[in-house]
Amino acid sequence: MKHTYRVLIAFCIFQFTFCIVILCQELNAMQKPKHIVLLGASVGKAWNIESLPDRLMKSSSSPLTPPHTSCLKSIEDYRFEFVGEYQFDKTKALQQILQRKENKPDAIFIKECAAYFPGDLSHYQELMKSWIRQCKESKVNLIPTTVVPVIKPGFSTLEIKVKDTIKWVLGRPTLASRLEGLVKYNDWIRSYAQKEGLTILDLEAPLRISEGDRSLRAELHSGDGLHLNQKAYSILDQIVLPTLVQAFRKRKE
């Protein structure tokens, strides 16, 4: 009988200890900042996403800096990393990220640049579909982005118009053809993300002129009609946290 009591007491102690260990692990996971990777190219690099938490917390007028919580609603709940891949096909870079033994991200933004448009839209679509599958298999939250628009030729400087004309003569992509191509891609990625239950980081919407005119607002480019200035990045800073909150909420559902 005494032996039975000892075994029962030992079993209870083991169960209690096991529960404590699991609880500690869960609490640690909740307190550990989510690791977010931005996989992109030149426009993504210039964003300096690693410093996003500092920028938002220093902005006294920012609505995105509530007190730290454990519900992933504060920018302090996230840490950011940029990974550069300077072509549309980001398969190799994505695989390297997903195969990490350490520092594996909780979510990945895959951002494409307007410089890759116009292009083979069907090929682009198949690549994105494969990246979504790979991330799901690796249990990483993939958050596609829309492509940042470019300005309309009519709103550009004389220098940009001359360069654009030369590109047209040489048969190279112009601002107009880039805009047409990326708008088609953006329409598709919004539709496909909704179908797959994914959250997207919509970079187009806050930077375009309007729903009817989807070109980049003239005051938001750095001088070439394609790359962004600091004002544009400040606008994009404000949409990251709401997007992440929505993405991780969806994943729990």
Contacts in CASP RR format, 6 or more apart in sequence:
PFRMAT RR
TARGET T0000
AUTHOR 0000-0000-0000
METHOD contacts of the structure
MODEL  1
MKHTYRVLIAFCIFQFTFCIVILCQELNAMQKPKHIVLLGASVGKAWNIE
SLPDRLMKSSSSPLTPPHTSCLKSIEDYRFEFVGEYQFDKTKALQQILQR
KENKPDAIFIKECAAYFPGDLSHYQELMKSWIRQCKESKVNLIPTTVVPV
IKPGFSTLEIKVKDTIKWVLGRPTLASRLEGLVKYNDWIRSYAQKEGLTI
LDLEAPLRISEGDRSLRAELHSGDGLHLNQKAYSILDQIVLPTLVQAFRK
RKE
30 70 0 8 1.000
31 70 0 8 1.000
33 76 0 8 1.000
33 77 0 8 1.000
33 78 0 8 1.000
33 79 0 8 1.000
34 72 0 8 1.000
34 77 0 8 1.000
34 78 0 8 1.000
34 79 0 8 1.000
34 106 0 8 1.000
34 107 0 8 1.000
34 244 0 8 1.000
34 248 0 8 1.000
35 78 0 8 1.000
35 79 0 8 1.000
35 81 0 8 1.000
35 103 0 8 1.000
35 104 0 8 1.000
35 105 0 8 1.000
35 106 0 8 1.000
35 107 0 8 1.000
36 49 0 8 1.000
36 78 0 8 1.000
36 79 0 8 1.000
36 80 0 8 1.000
36 81 0 8 1.000
36 105 0 8 1.000
36 106 0 8 1.000
36 107 0 8 1.000
36 108 0 8 1.000
36 109 0 8 1.000
36 244 0 8 1.000
37 80 0 8 1.000
37 81 0 8 1.000
37 82 0 8 1.000
37 83 0 8 1.000
37 97 0 8 1.000
37 105 0 8 1.000
37 107 0 8 1.000
37 108 0 8 1.000
37 109 0 8 1.000
38 44 0 8 1.000
38 47 0 8 1.000
38 49 0 8 1.000
38 80 0 8 1.000
38 81 0 8 1.000
38 82 0 8 1.000
38 83 0 8 1.000
38 108 0 8 1.000
38 109 0 8 1.000
38 111 0 8 1.000
39 83 0 8 1.000
39 84 0 8 1.000
39 85 0 8 1.000
39 90 0 8 1.000
39 93 0 8 1.000
39 94 0 8 1.000
39 97 0 8 1.000
39 108 0 8 1.000
39 109 0 8 1.000
39 110 0 8 1.000
39 111 0 8 1.000
40 82 0 8 1.000
40 83 0 8 1.000
40 84 0 8 1.000
40 85 0 8 1.000
40 90 0 8 1.000
40 109 0 8 1.000
40 110 0 8 1.000
40 111 0 8 1.000
40 112 0 8 1.000
40 113 0 8 1.000
41 84 0 8 1.000
41 85 0 8 1.000
41 86 0 8 1.000
41 87 0 8 1.000
41 111 0 8 1.000
41 112 0 8 1.000
41 113 0 8 1.000
41 115 0 8 1.000
42 86 0 8 1.000
42 113 0 8 1.000
42 115 0 8 1.000
42 227 0 8 1.000
43 111 0 8 1.000
43 113 0 8 1.000
43 114 0 8 1.000
43 148 0 8 1.000
43 227 0 8 1.000
43 228 0 8 1.000
44 82 0 8 1.000
44 84 0 8 1.000
44 111 0 8 1.000
44 113 0 8 1.000
45 82 0 8 1.000
45 84 0 8 1.000
46 227 0 8 1.000
46 228 0 8 1.000
46 233 0 8 1.000
47 82 0 8 1.000
47 228 0 8 1.000
47 233 0 8 1.000
47 236 0 8 1.000
48 82 0 8 1.000
48 233 0 8 1.000
49 80 0 8 1.000
49 81 0 8 1.000
49 82 0 8 1.000
50 80 0 8 1.000
50 81 0 8 1.000
50 82 0 8 1.000
52 75 0 8 1.000
52 80 0 8 1.000
52 237 0 8 1.000
52 240 0 8 1.000
53 75 0 8 1.000
53 76 0 8 1.000
53 78 0 8 1.000
53 79 0 8 1.000
53 80 0 8 1.000
55 237 0 8 1.000
56 62 0 8 1.000
56 64 0 8 1.000
56 65 0 8 1.000
56 75 0 8 1.000
56 237 0 8 1.000
56 241 0 8 1.000
57 65 0 8 1.000
57 75 0 8 1.000
57 76 0 8 1.000
59 65 0 8 1.000
62 238 0 8 1.000
63 238 0 8 1.000
64 75 0 8 1.000
64 238 0 8 1.000
64 241 0 8 1.000
64 242 0 8 1.000
65 74 0 8 1.000
65 75 0 8 1.000
66 73 0 8 1.000
66 74 0 8 1.000
67 74 0 8 1.000
68 74 0 8 1.000
68 76 0 8 1.000
68 77 0 8 1.000
69 77 0 8 1.000
70 77 0 8 1.000
71 77 0 8 1.000
72 78 0 8 1.000
72 244 0 8 1.000
72 245 0 8 1.000
72 248 0 8 1.000
73 241 0 8 1.000
73 245 0 8 1.000
74 241 0 8 1.000
75 240 0 8 1.000
75 241 0 8 1.000
78 241 0 8 1.000
78 244 0 8 1.000
81 103 0 8 1.000
81 105 0 8 1.000
83 93 0 8 1.000
83 97 0 8 1.000
84 93 0 8 1.000
85 92 0 8 1.000
85 93 0 8 1.000
87 116 0 8 1.000
88 112 0 8 1.000
88 116 0 8 1.000
88 124 0 8 1.000
88 127 0 8 1.000
89 127 0 8 1.000
90 110 0 8 1.000
90 127 0 8 1.000
90 131 0 8 1.000
91 127 0 8 1.000
91 130 0 8 1.000
91 131 0 8 1.000
94 108 0 8 1.000
94 110 0 8 1.000
94 131 0 8 1.000
94 134 0 8 1.000
94 135 0 8 1.000
95 134 0 8 1.000
97 104 0 8 1.000
97 105 0 8 1.000
97 108 0 8 1.000
98 104 0 8 1.000
98 134 0 8 1.000
98 135 0 8 1.000
98 138 0 8 1.000
98 140 0 8 1.000
104 140 0 8 1.000
105 140 0 8 1.000
106 140 0 8 1.000
106 141 0 8 1.000
106 248 0 8 1.000
107 140 0 8 1.000
107 141 0 8 1.000
107 142 0 8 1.000
107 143 0 8 1.000
107 244 0 8 1.000
107 247 0 8 1.000
107 248 0 8 1.000
108 135 0 8 1.000
108 140 0 8 1.000
108 141 0 8 1.000
108 142 0 8 1.000
108 143 0 8 1.000
109 143 0 8 1.000
109 144 0 8 1.000
109 145 0 8 1.000
109 201 0 8 1.000
110 128 0 8 1.000
110 131 0 8 1.000
110 142 0 8 1.000
110 143 0 8 1.000
110 144 0 8 1.000
110 145 0 8 1.000
111 145 0 8 1.000
111 147 0 8 1.000
111 201 0 8 1.000
111 203 0 8 1.000
112 124 0 8 1.000
112 145 0 8 1.000
112 147 0 8 1.000
112 185 0 8 1.000
113 147 0 8 1.000
113 148 0 8 1.000
113 226 0 8 1.000
114 147 0 8 1.000
114 148 0 8 1.000
114 149 0 8 1.000
114 150 0 8 1.000
114 178 0 8 1.000
114 179 0 8 1.000
114 182 0 8 1.000
114 226 0 8 1.000
115 178 0 8 1.000
115 226 0 8 1.000
116 124 0 8 1.000
117 147 0 8 1.000
117 173 0 8 1.000
117 177 0 8 1.000
117 178 0 8 1.000
117 181 0 8 1.000
117 182 0 8 1.000
117 185 0 8 1.000
118 173 0 8 1.000
118 177 0 8 1.000
118 178 0 8 1.000
118 180 0 8 1.000
118 181 0 8 1.000
119 181 0 8 1.000
121 181 0 8 1.000
121 184 0 8 1.000
121 185 0 8 1.000
121 188 0 8 1.000
124 185 0 8 1.000
125 188 0 8 1.000
125 192 0 8 1.000
128 144 0 8 1.000
128 189 0 8 1.000
128 192 0 8 1.000
129 192 0 8 1.000
131 142 0 8 1.000
132 142 0 8 1.000
132 144 0 8 1.000
132 196 0 8 1.000
132 198 0 8 1.000
135 141 0 8 1.000
135 142 0 8 1.000
136 142 0 8 1.000
141 247 0 8 1.000
141 248 0 8 1.000
141 251 0 8 1.000
142 198 0 8 1.000
143 198 0 8 1.000
143 199 0 8 1.000
143 200 0 8 1.000
143 201 0 8 1.000
143 243 0 8 1.000
143 244 0 8 1.000
143 247 0 8 1.000
144 189 0 8 1.000
144 193 0 8 1.000
144 198 0 8 1.000
144 200 0 8 1.000
144 201 0 8 1.000
145 189 0 8 1.000
145 200 0 8 1.000
145 201 0 8 1.000
145 202 0 8 1.000
145 203 0 8 1.000
146 185 0 8 1.000
146 186 0 8 1.000
146 189 0 8 1.000
146 190 0 8 1.000
146 200 0 8 1.000
146 201 0 8 1.000
146 202 0 8 1.000
146 203 0 8 1.000
146 204 0 8 1.000
146 205 0 8 1.000
147 182 0 8 1.000
147 185 0 8 1.000
147 186 0 8 1.000
147 203 0 8 1.000
147 204 0 8 1.000
148 203 0 8 1.000
148 204 0 8 1.000
148 207 0 8 1.000
148 216 0 8 1.000
148 228 0 8 1.000
148 232 0 8 1.000
149 179 0 8 1.000
149 182 0 8 1.000
149 183 0 8 1.000
149 204 0 8 1.000
149 207 0 8 1.000
149 208 0 8 1.000
149 214 0 8 1.000
149 215 0 8 1.000
149 216 0 8 1.000
150 175 0 8 1.000
150 178 0 8 1.000
150 179 0 8 1.000
150 182 0 8 1.000
150 215 0 8 1.000
150 216 0 8 1.000
150 221 0 8 1.000
150 225 0 8 1.000
150 226 0 8 1.000
151 160 0 8 1.000
151 175 0 8 1.000
151 215 0 8 1.000
151 216 0 8 1.000
151 217 0 8 1.000
151 218 0 8 1.000
151 221 0 8 1.000
151 225 0 8 1.000
151 226 0 8 1.000
152 175 0 8 1.000
152 176 0 8 1.000
152 179 0 8 1.000
152 213 0 8 1.000
152 215 0 8 1.000
153 160 0 8 1.000
153 161 0 8 1.000
153 164 0 8 1.000
153 174 0 8 1.000
153 175 0 8 1.000
153 176 0 8 1.000
154 161 0 8 1.000
155 215 0 8 1.000
155 218 0 8 1.000
156 164 0 8 1.000
156 175 0 8 1.000
156 225 0 8 1.000
157 223 0 8 1.000
160 175 0 8 1.000
160 223 0 8 1.000
160 224 0 8 1.000
160 225 0 8 1.000
164 174 0 8 1.000
164 175 0 8 1.000
164 176 0 8 1.000
167 173 0 8 1.000
167 174 0 8 1.000
168 174 0 8 1.000
175 225 0 8 1.000
175 226 0 8 1.000
178 226 0 8 1.000
179 214 0 8 1.000
179 215 0 8 1.000
183 214 0 8 1.000
186 204 0 8 1.000
186 214 0 8 1.000
189 200 0 8 1.000
190 200 0 8 1.000
190 202 0 8 1.000
193 199 0 8 1.000
193 200 0 8 1.000
197 250 0 8 1.000
198 247 0 8 1.000
198 250 0 8 1.000
199 243 0 8 1.000
199 246 0 8 1.000
199 247 0 8 1.000
199 250 0 8 1.000
200 243 0 8 1.000
201 239 0 8 1.000
201 240 0 8 1.000
201 243 0 8 1.000
202 239 0 8 1.000
202 243 0 8 1.000
203 236 0 8 1.000
203 239 0 8 1.000
204 214 0 8 1.000
206 235 0 8 1.000
206 236 0 8 1.000
206 238 0 8 1.000
206 239 0 8 1.000
207 216 0 8 1.000
207 217 0 8 1.000
207 220 0 8 1.000
207 228 0 8 1.000
207 232 0 8 1.000
207 235 0 8 1.000
207 236 0 8 1.000
208 214 0 8 1.000
208 215 0 8 1.000
208 216 0 8 1.000
208 217 0 8 1.000
209 215 0 8 1.000
209 216 0 8 1.000
209 217 0 8 1.000
216 225 0 8 1.000
216 232 0 8 1.000
219 231 0 8 1.000
220 228 0 8 1.000
220 229 0 8 1.000
220 231 0 8 1.000
220 232 0 8 1.000
220 235 0 8 1.000
221 227 0 8 1.000
221 228 0 8 1.000
221 229 0 8 1.000
221 232 0 8 1.000
222 228 0 8 1.000
222 229 0 8 1.000
223 229 0 8 1.000
228 236 0 8 1.000
END
